[in-house]
């Protein structure tokens, strides 16, 4: 996305079908990788549904649901690299939606 000025709903739609977390293949169980990608795509859908730019409250609710999905599927496989990748992906999507993301957005994580 470097050099890309697209933001908002068009940028989120463009990112939706990306192969998120592909560098995890072979290190993270396939089922967890698939669940992680689905969780991020659900977040994108929720951010798109929230409008452009979304109000912060529904966007935070969408992120909280995403974090809870990761909390639910984490049985010890989320380590430092995965944690950083998940948080970076979430913040990138929040930023694309037109809001300012920081660590507070993912504070409810248990991983």
N, C-alpha and C positions, 0 to 999 in steps of 0.2 A: 504493500500500500504506500510505500515511500513515494512521495511526490504526487500522490493522488489527493486532489482537493475535494473529492466527493464526500458528502456527509449526509446525515439524516437518514430517512427511510431508503433512498436509493442505495446508499452505501451499505446499510444493514442488509438489504435484499441481496446485494452483490456478494456479501460475505456469507450468507446463509448456507450455501451449498459447498463451501470450502471444506477440504479434508482436515478438520481441526485435529491437533495433537498427533499428527502422523508420525512424529519422531518417537512416540511412545510404543509404536509397533514392535513387538518382540520383547518389550520390557514390562508392559502392563497387560494383564489378561485381556483377550479380545473382547469379552463381554463387558468389561469395565471401560474399555476404550469406546465401544459402541454406545454405552450409557452416557459417557462423558460428552461425546459428540451430540447425542440427542438432547442432553441437558442444555448445552450451549445454543443449539438451534431453537429450543423452546424459549430461551431467554431472548433471542433475536425476534422471534414471533411476538413475544410479550412487549418488547420495546417498540416494534413496529405498530402494534395495536394501541400503544399508549399515545401515538401521534408524533408530530414533528414540529417543534421540539416537544418532547414529552414533559409533563409536569414532573417535578422531582419525586413526589410521593409514590405515584404508580411505578416509576422507574426503579425506585428503591425496593418496592414490593416485589417487582419482577426479579431483581438481583437476589433478594432474600430467598425467593422460591428456588432460584438456581443454586444458591449456596446450600439450601436444605437438601436439594436433590443430591449434591455431592456428599453432604454429611451422611445421607442415607446409604449411599453406595460405597462409602469408604470403610473397608474392613482391614485397613492397614496398608493398602497399596499406595496411598497418596503420601509421597515423601517430598523432600525439598524441591526437586525439579518439577514434579507434577503440581505442587502447590503454587510455585512461581508461575508456571504456565497457565494454570487455571485463573489465578488472580490477574495476570497480564491480559488474558483473553477477555475476561469480564470487563476490566477497565477500558480496554480498547473499544469494546462494543458500547459501553456507556458514553465514552467520549465521542464516538461516531454518532450516537443519538443526539448529541448536542449538550450533554451535561459534563460537569467536571468530576472525574472519578478520583478517589483516594482510598487509602487502606480502610477507612471507616465503612465503605460500601460492603466489604466482605468480612466485617468484624464478627459475624455470627458463625463463622466457619469453625468446625471442630477438627480440622485436619491441618 
